Amino acid sequence: MVTTAVRFFIKNLLTFLLPMLIPLVVLSALSAFLTQQYVVHGIKSNNMNMLKQTKENIELLFNEQNALNLHIIASTTQFMNLKDMLNKPLPSAEDYQQLAVLKNFIDSPSIASSYIDSIYIYLNNDNQRYISSVTGGFIELGEDPDHLWFNSYQKHAHHEEIWTESRKIPRYNLNDEIEYADVITMYRHFKVSDDNTGVIVLNIKREYIERRLNDLATAKGQLLAVVDQQGSVIFHNNAKYELSSEEMQQVISSKNSSVTTQTSNEEALIHMIYSETYDWTFISVTPKQSLYTALTRLLRIGAVLMVMALVAALLLAFQLTKKNYSELQIIMSILNAAEKGKPLPLHRSKGNNVYSQIIRSLLQNFIEHNYMRVQLSESQYKTQAAQFAALQSQLNPHFLYNTLETIHWKAAGYTDGPNELTSIVEHLSDILRYSLDGQNGLVPLNVEIANTKSYIAIQKTRYGERFDIWWEYEEELEKYQVLKLIFQPLIENSLQHGLSRSDQKLAVKIKIQRHGNLLRLAVIDNGDGISEERMVELRTRLFSDTADANHIGLINTQRRIQLAYGHRSELCIKSRPGRGTLIDIKLPIS
């Protein structure tokens, strides 16, 4: 029994666990895959847009050199005079006036732009003098602590137009102590004439640019950096993630805008954009660990749900197994008592599960076997009675057909040929055969029309020329299926209530049309019509279970249509007293 209980437990556990775990696992896997694809694509798109924006903003900062260079080109005469002033041992008062005008062009952007530390303009001269935005008048190399820029100019002047380098500028403070400003220096070579060349030195505050980089919305640990072609970092944000010079040089040399690489720290996703203007590369390095943040959170939620599903399945399986095992013991005790001929134990079974059903069935078998035998005999009797009734119902239509056939030949014998009576009998036989042929469902429209015309022929014999009926429809509609005997009760209703007028001939029009997926059947007459009070009562009875002797055909037709087509069908009655009645039926067609 213990082994049986274990099997029950395993079966019940799988019954509860599998329907919960399978959808959960599939959903979690699919969600993880789609989330990962979306995150990677979104990170790539965001990083490229961020790099483009950063590139445009930083290039815009260094455009001050372009403005200065254009001014120098446009003011060639003034800068030729500047070289003369720089070469003079002692400039005159007039020279200082011209110098003041020139210095205004470098002092204005330096004062107006908070990110500019200083600007120098140097023209080759014998005294090695230059003008600076941080001092007044001329300044000679050696007078200012910052003179290493001149070495860089001499090194690059003959083969580069623009170059940059990271520097720490020494400068005297108010206490005549040396302090250092961390800047990025951009050099731009310019030419006033073939033998008059110089350099514009633009010092940008590194702190300003890196503060802007830190303000950008980045992923956790994401590095934003600007590097030169030697792999040296010019700017970067405060991200803890770092690349060595060798790793940076390797990334730059790959020439790909997007690359995944294994660094000394961890695997990272790298995006970059190249600036041809300044020969820089803008780089974004996103640790893959930050890409998996949403995925990790999703997997944790999925794991928690799986644990909850497992616990719930264990509890349910335990409770169900306990109940199954208890009911199994009851069944075994009943069977053992019956086998040994002992009195059956009494047990109260609750619930409607399968084991409760088995217990009740066993008790009923032992206690009420005689009653079951009587029920079996009664069932056999009812089956035989039903078979007999079916056989009898098969004989009755044949009897009627044969009787009508006999009447037909007898009537024809009295006049030695067909007559009005034989015509009525033929039409009546057709109607009877059509009604009792066993097809209680749908029939082609042409078959229904043919049967209805037999009915009309009989009524013509009865009423003569007191009414006329004509049809209006297209032949292509004859292929559609309609409910059997749908026209006859409608026409009968028109004749019954329309022929009461003796002063006017009754006209009945049957119109069949197709409107989209609906087949419209309309029966229109010019009879007495129906009063408003009677119309309200009739419409109420159409949708009730009570019968109406005056309109039993309409009510029967409405109920048959609802049973056959349901809510897709519609029967509508419109009438005006003294003008006539319209019965409009809409049936769905395929």
C-alpha positions in Angstrom: 0.0 0.0 0.0 2.9 2.3 0.7 4.2 1.8 -2.9 0.7 2.5 -4.2 0.6 5.8 -2.2 4.0 6.8 -3.6 2.8 6.1 -7.2 -0.3 8.2 -6.4 1.8 11.0 -5.1 4.1 11.0 -8.1 1.2 10.9 -10.5 -0.6 13.7 -8.8 2.5 15.8 -8.5 3.1 15.5 -12.3 -0.5 16.3 -12.9 -0.2 19.6 -11.1 3.4 20.4 -11.8 3.7 19.9 -15.6 0.8 22.2 -16.6 2.4 24.9 -14.4 6.1 24.4 -15.2 6.0 23.9 -19.0 4.3 27.2 -19.9 6.4 29.0 -17.2 9.7 27.6 -18.6 8.7 28.3 -22.2 7.6 31.8 -21.3 10.7 32.6 -19.3 13.0 31.3 -22.0 11.2 33.3 -24.7 11.1 36.4 -22.6 14.8 36.1 -21.8 15.7 35.7 -25.5 13.5 38.6 -26.6 14.7 40.8 -23.8 18.3 40.1 -24.5 17.9 40.8 -28.2 16.1 44.0 -27.4 18.6 45.1 -24.8 21.6 44.5 -27.1 20.0 46.2 -30.0 18.9 49.1 -27.8 22.3 49.5 -26.2 24.0 49.6 -29.7 21.5 52.2 -31.0 21.8 54.3 -27.9 25.6 54.1 -27.7 26.0 55.1 -31.4 23.6 58.0 -30.9 25.4 59.1 -27.8 28.8 58.9 -29.5 27.5 61.0 -32.4 26.1 63.6 -30.1 29.4 63.7 -28.1 31.5 63.9 -31.2 29.4 66.9 -32.5 29.5 68.7 -29.1 33.3 68.3 -28.6 34.1 69.3 -32.1 31.9 72.3 -31.6 34.0 73.3 -28.6 37.2 73.3 -30.6 35.7 75.3 -33.4 37.1 78.5 -31.8 40.4 77.7 -33.5 38.6 77.7 -36.9 37.2 81.2 -36.2 40.6 82.5 -35.2 42.3 80.9 -38.2 39.7 82.5 -40.5 40.3 85.9 -38.9 44.0 85.5 -39.4 43.6 84.7 -43.0 41.2 87.7 -43.5 43.5 90.0 -41.6 46.8 89.2 -43.3 48.1 92.8 -43.1 47.5 93.1 -39.4 49.3 89.9 -38.7 52.2 90.9 -40.9 52.5 94.0 -38.7 52.3 91.7 -35.7 55.4 89.9 -36.8 57.2 93.2 -37.2 56.2 94.2 -33.7 57.4 90.8 -32.3 60.8 91.3 -34.0 61.3 94.9 -32.7 63.4 95.2 -29.6 60.9 97.7 -28.1 57.5 98.2 -29.7 56.1 101.7 -30.0 52.9 103.1 -28.6 51.2 102.7 -32.0 52.3 99.0 -32.0 50.6 98.5 -28.6 47.4 100.0 -30.0 47.4 97.5 -32.9 48.3 94.7 -30.4 45.3 95.6 -28.3 43.0 95.1 -31.3 44.6 91.7 -32.1 44.4 90.5 -28.5 40.7 91.3 -28.4 40.1 88.5 -30.9 41.7 85.9 -28.6 40.5 87.4 -25.3 36.8 87.6 -26.3 36.2 83.8 -26.8 38.4 83.0 -23.8 36.3 85.2 -21.5 32.9 84.2 -23.1 33.5 80.5 -23.1 33.9 78.9 -19.7 35.5 75.8 -21.1 38.5 77.7 -22.6 41.4 77.9 -20.3 43.7 80.1 -22.5 44.6 80.9 -26.1 48.1 81.6 -27.5 49.0 82.9 -31.0 52.6 82.5 -32.1 54.2 83.9 -35.3 57.8 82.8 -36.0 60.0 85.7 -34.8 63.6 86.2 -33.6 62.6 87.1 -30.1 60.3 84.1 -29.6 57.5 86.3 -28.5 53.8 85.4 -28.6 50.5 86.9 -27.4 48.4 85.1 -24.7 44.8 85.5 -23.4 46.1 85.2 -19.8 48.5 88.1 -20.0 48.6 91.6 -21.4 51.0 92.6 -24.2 53.8 90.4 -25.5 55.2 87.5 -23.6 58.5 85.8 -24.3 59.2 82.1 -23.8 60.6 81.6 -20.4 58.7 84.5 -18.8 55.6 82.2 -18.4 56.0 78.8 -16.7 54.1 77.2 -19.6 56.6 76.9 -22.4 56.4 73.2 -23.4 53.8 73.9 -26.0 56.6 75.5 -28.1 58.5 72.2 -28.1 55.4 70.4 -29.4 55.0 73.1 -32.1 58.6 72.7 -33.3 58.1 68.9 -33.4 54.9 68.9 -35.4 55.1 72.2 -37.4 56.5 70.7 -40.6 54.2 67.7 -41.1 50.9 68.3 -39.3 48.2 71.0 -39.6 46.2 70.0 -36.5 47.3 67.9 -33.5 46.2 67.6 -29.9 47.9 66.5 -26.6 47.0 66.2 -23.0 48.9 68.6 -20.8 49.2 70.0 -17.3 49.8 73.8 -17.6 52.0 75.4 -14.9 50.8 78.8 -13.7 51.7 81.2 -10.9 48.9 81.8 -8.4 48.5 85.0 -6.3 51.2 83.8 -3.9 53.6 83.3 -6.8 53.4 79.5 -6.3 53.2 77.1 -9.2 49.8 75.4 -9.8 48.9 73.1 -12.6 45.7 73.2 -14.8 44.7 69.9 -16.5 43.9 70.8 -20.1 43.7 69.4 -23.6 45.8 71.5 -26.0 44.9 71.7 -29.6 47.5 73.1 -32.0 46.6 74.5 -35.4 49.3 75.6 -37.8 48.5 78.7 -39.9 50.3 80.6 -42.6 50.1 84.4 -43.2 52.5 84.2 -46.2 54.9 81.7 -47.6 57.6 82.7 -45.1 55.3 83.8 -42.3 53.9 80.8 -40.4 52.7 80.3 -36.8 50.5 78.3 -34.5 47.2 78.8 -32.6 47.3 77.1 -29.3 43.8 76.4 -27.7 43.8 75.1 -24.2 40.5 73.4 -23.2 39.6 72.6 -19.6 39.6 68.8 -19.3 37.3 69.0 -16.2 34.6 70.8 -18.3 34.4 68.2 -21.0 34.6 65.2 -18.6 31.8 66.7 -16.6 29.7 66.8 -19.7 30.5 63.2 -20.4 29.5 62.2 -16.8 26.1 64.0 -17.3 25.2 61.6 -20.1 22.9 58.7 -19.3 25.0 55.6 -19.5 24.8 52.0 -18.4 26.3 50.9 -15.1 30.1 50.9 -15.5 30.0 52.2 -19.1 33.1 54.0 -20.3 33.0 57.0 -22.6 36.4 58.0 -23.9 38.1 60.1 -26.7 41.5 58.7 -27.8 44.1 59.6 -30.3 45.6 57.3 -32.9 48.3 56.2 -30.4 45.7 54.9 -28.1 46.1 57.6 -25.5 43.0 58.7 -23.7 42.2 62.4 -24.1 38.9 62.6 -22.3 36.9 60.0 -20.4 34.0 59.9 -17.9 34.2 58.6 -14.3 33.5 54.9 -15.2 35.5 52.4 -13.2 35.9 50.3 -16.3 39.3 50.9 -18.0 41.2 49.7 -21.0 44.9 49.6 -21.2 46.8 51.4 -24.0 47.4 48.0 -25.8 43.8 47.1 -25.6 42.7 50.6 -26.7 45.2 50.4 -29.7 43.8 47.0 -30.6 40.2 48.2 -30.6 41.1 51.3 -32.7 43.0 49.2 -35.3 39.9 46.9 -35.8 38.2 49.7 -37.8 34.8 48.3 -36.9 32.0 50.5 -35.4 30.9 47.7 -33.1 33.0 44.9 -31.6 32.8 42.5 -28.7 36.1 41.9 -27.0 37.5 40.0 -24.0 39.6 42.5 -22.0 41.7 41.9 -18.9 38.7 42.7 -16.7 35.7 41.1 -18.4 33.9 40.7 -21.8 32.7 44.1 -23.1 30.7 45.5 -26.0 32.5 48.3 -27.7 31.2 51.0 -30.1 33.2 53.7 -31.7 33.1 56.7 -34.2 36.1 58.2 -35.9 36.6 62.0 -36.2 38.5 62.9 -39.4 38.8 66.5 -38.4 40.9 65.9 -35.3 42.0 62.3 -35.9 40.2 61.2 -32.8 38.2 58.1 -32.0 35.1 58.3 -29.8 34.7 55.0 -27.9 31.9 53.5 -25.7 32.8 50.4 -23.7 29.8 48.7 -22.0 30.5 45.7 -19.7 28.4 42.8 -20.7 27.4 42.4 -17.1 25.4 45.6 -17.3 23.6 44.3 -20.4 22.3 41.4 -18.5 20.8 43.4 -15.6 17.2 43.2 -16.9 17.8 39.6 -18.0 19.1 38.6 -14.6 16.2 40.3 -12.9 13.8 38.4 -15.2 15.4 35.1 -14.6 15.2 35.6 -10.9 11.5 36.3 -11.1 11.1 33.2 -13.2 13.0 31.1 -10.7 10.9 32.4 -7.8 7.7 31.6 -9.8 9.1 28.1 -10.5 9.8 27.5 -6.8 6.3 28.8 -5.9 4.8 26.5 -8.5 6.8 23.5 -7.2 5.7 24.2 -3.6 2.1 24.6 -4.6 2.2 21.4 -6.7 3.8 19.5 -3.7 1.0 20.7 -1.3 -1.8 19.9 -3.7 -0.3 16.5 -4.6 0.1 15.6 -0.9 -3.5 16.5 -0.1 -4.9 14.7 -3.1 -2.8 11.6 -2.5 -3.9 11.5 1.1 -7.6 11.7 0.1 -7.1 9.1 -2.7 -5.3 6.7 -0.4 -8.1 7.1 2.3 -10.8 6.4 -0.3 -8.9 3.5 -1.7 -8.7 1.9 1.7 -12.5 2.3 2.0 -13.0 0.5 -1.4 -10.6 -2.3 -0.3 -12.5 -2.8 3.0 -15.8 -3.1 1.2 -14.4 -5.6 -1.3 -12.8 -7.7 1.5 -16.0 -7.8 3.5 -18.0 -8.8 0.4 -15.5 -11.5 -0.4 -15.7 -13.0 3.1 -19.5 -12.7 3.4 -19.4 -10.3 6.2 -21.7 -7.3 6.6 -20.6 -4.4 4.5 -18.9 -1.6 6.5 -20.7 1.8 6.5 -18.7 4.7 5.2 -19.8 8.3 4.5 -18.3 9.5 1.3 -18.1 13.2 0.5 -17.3 14.9 -2.7 -17.8 14.2 -6.4 -14.4 12.9 -7.4 -13.8 9.6 -9.1 -13.1 7.6 -6.0 -16.3 8.8 -4.3 -18.2 7.8 -7.4 -16.7 4.3 -7.3 -17.6 3.9 -3.6 -21.2 4.9 -4.2 -21.4 2.6 -7.2 -20.1 -0.4 -5.2 -22.6 0.2 -2.4 -25.4 0.6 -4.9 -24.4 -2.7 -6.6 -24.5 -4.6 -3.4 -27.7 -3.0 -1.9 -29.9 -2.3 -5.0 -29.0 -5.1 -7.5 -32.7 -6.1 -7.7 -33.7 -2.6 -8.6 -31.0 -2.4 -11.3 -32.4 -5.6 -12.8 -35.9 -4.0 -13.0 -34.5 -0.9 -14.6 -32.7 -3.1 -17.2 -36.0 -4.9 -18.0 -37.8 -1.5 -18.3 -35.1 -0.2 -20.6 -35.4 -3.2 -22.9 -39.2 -2.8 -23.0 -38.8 0.9 -24.0 -36.3 0.0 -26.7 -38.7 -2.5 -28.2 -41.6 0.0 -28.0 -39.4 2.6 -29.8 -38.5 0.2 -32.5 -42.1 -0.7 -33.0 -43.2 3.0 -33.2 -40.4 3.6 -35.7 -41.6 0.8 -37.9 -45.2 2.0 -37.7 -44.1 5.5 -38.6 -42.4 4.1 -41.7 -45.6 2.3 -42.8 -47.9 5.3 -42.4 -46.4 7.5 -45.2 -46.5 4.5 -47.6 -50.2 4.0 -46.7 -51.0 7.7 -47.5 -49.1 7.6 -50.8 -50.9 4.5 -51.9 -54.3 5.9 -50.9 -53.7 9.1 -52.8 -52.5 7.1 -55.8 -55.7 5.1 -55.7 -57.8 8.3 -55.5 -55.9 9.7 -58.4 -56.6 6.8 -60.7 -60.2 6.5 -59.6 -60.8 10.2 -60.3 -59.1 9.9 -63.7 -61.3 6.9 -64.5 -64.5 8.9 -64.1 -63.5 11.4 -66.8 -61.4 9.0 -68.9 -58.3 11.3 -68.3 -56.8 14.0 -66.1 -59.1 16.5 -64.5 -59.2 19.1 -61.8 -59.4 16.5 -59.0 -56.4 14.5 -60.3 -54.4 17.7 -60.5 -55.2 18.5 -56.8 -54.3 14.9 -55.8 -50.9 15.1 -57.7 -50.0 18.4 -56.0 -51.1 17.1 -52.6 -48.9 13.9 -53.2 -45.9 16.1 -54.1 -46.4 18.2 -50.9 -46.8 15.1 -48.8 -43.8 13.4 -50.2 -41.7 16.6 -49.9 -42.8 17.0 -46.2 -42.1 13.4 -45.2 -39.0 12.5 -47.3 -36.8 12.5 -44.1 -34.9 15.6 -45.0 -35.7 18.0 -42.1 -32.8 20.4 -42.7 -31.9 22.6 -45.6 -32.9 22.1 -49.3 -31.9 24.0 -52.5 -34.0 27.1 -53.1 -35.3 25.7 -56.5 -36.6 22.6 -54.7 -38.4 24.7 -52.1 -39.9 27.0 -54.8 -41.2 23.9 -56.8 -42.9 22.5 -53.7 -44.4 25.9 -52.9 -45.8 26.2 -56.4 -47.6 22.8 -55.8 -49.2 24.3 -52.7 -50.2 27.5 -54.7 -51.8 25.3 -57.4 -54.0 23.6 -54.8 -55.1 27.0 -53.4 -55.8 28.3 -56.9 -58.2 25.4 -57.4 -59.9 26.3 -54.2 -60.1 30.1 -54.5 -59.9 30.5 -58.3 -59.0 34.0 -59.5 -59.4 35.7 -56.1 -55.7 36.0 -55.8 -52.5 36.2 -57.9 -49.0 35.2 -56.8 -45.8 36.0 -58.7 -42.1 35.5 -58.0 -39.2 37.9 -58.4 -35.6 36.5 -58.1 -32.5 35.7 -60.2 -31.8 32.2 -61.3 -28.3 32.2 -59.8 -29.9 32.3 -56.3 -31.5 28.9 -56.8 -28.3 27.1 -55.7 -28.4 28.4 -52.1 -29.9 26.3 -49.3 -33.0 27.4 -47.3 -35.1 25.8 -44.6 -37.7 23.4 -45.9 -41.3 24.6 -46.0 -40.3 28.2 -45.3 -42.6 29.8 -47.9 -45.8 27.8 -47.4 -46.8 29.1 -44.0 -46.1 32.7 -45.0 -48.3 32.4 -48.1 -51.0 30.6 -46.1 -51.0 33.5 -43.7 -51.4 36.0 -46.5 -54.3 34.0 -48.0 -56.0 33.4 -44.6 -56.0 37.1 -43.6 -56.0 38.7 -47.1 -58.9 37.0 -48.7 -61.3 38.3 -46.1 -61.7 41.3 -48.3 -64.3 40.6 -50.9 -64.1 43.9 -52.8 -60.4 43.6 -53.9 -58.4 40.9 -55.6 -55.4 39.8 -53.4 -52.0 40.2 -54.8 -49.0 38.4 -53.3 -45.4 39.0 -54.3 -42.5 36.8 -53.3 -39.2 38.6 -53.7 -35.8 36.9 -53.2 -32.5 38.9 -53.1 -29.0 38.5 -51.9 -27.3 41.2 -49.7 -23.7 40.3 -49.0 -23.7 37.1 -46.8 -27.5 37.3 -46.3 -30.4 35.8 -48.4 -33.5 38.0 -48.1 -36.9 36.4 -48.5 -39.9 38.8 -48.6 -43.6 37.9 -48.9 -45.7 41.1 -49.6 -49.5 41.2 -49.9 -52.1 44.0 -50.3 -54.5 42.4 -47.8 -56.3 44.0 -44.8 -53.1 44.4 -42.9 -52.7 44.2 -39.1 -53.6 46.8 -36.5 -50.9 48.4 -34.4 -52.3 46.7 -31.2 -52.3 43.4 -32.9 -48.8 43.9 -34.2 -47.5 44.5 -30.7 -49.2 41.3 -29.5 -47.9 39.3 -32.5 -44.3 40.4 -32.1 -44.5 39.5 -28.4 -45.8 36.0 -29.2 -43.2 35.4 -31.8 -40.5 35.3 -29.1 -42.6 33.5 -26.4 -43.4 29.9 -25.9 -47.2 30.3 -26.1 -49.1 29.4 -29.2 -51.5 31.5 -31.3 -54.2 29.9 -33.3 -54.4 32.8 -35.7 -50.7 33.0 -36.6 -49.4 29.5 -35.8 -47.6 29.4 -39.2 -45.6 32.6 -38.5 -44.7 31.5 -34.9 -43.7 28.1 -36.1 -41.6 29.5 -38.9 -39.9 31.9 -36.4 -39.0 29.1 -34.0 -37.7 26.8 -36.8 -35.5 29.7 -38.2 -34.0 30.3 -34.7 -33.3 26.6 -34.2 -31.7 26.3 -37.6 -29.7 29.6 -37.8 -29.6 31.0 -34.3 -29.0 34.8 -33.9 -27.6 35.1 -37.4 -31.2 35.0 -38.8 -34.0 37.5 -38.5 -37.8 37.5 -39.1 -39.4 41.0 -39.4 -43.1 41.8 -39.9 -44.4 45.2 -41.1 -48.0 46.0 -41.7 -50.4 48.9 -42.2 -54.1 48.5 -41.8 -55.9 48.6 -45.2 -52.6 48.6 -47.1 -51.1 45.1 -46.7 -48.4 43.2 -44.9 -44.7 42.5 -45.4 -42.9 39.5 -43.9 -39.2 39.9 -44.3 -36.8 37.0 -43.5 -33.0 37.2 -43.6 -30.9 34.0 -43.6 -27.1 33.6 -43.6 -25.5 32.0 -46.6 -22.0 30.7 -47.2 
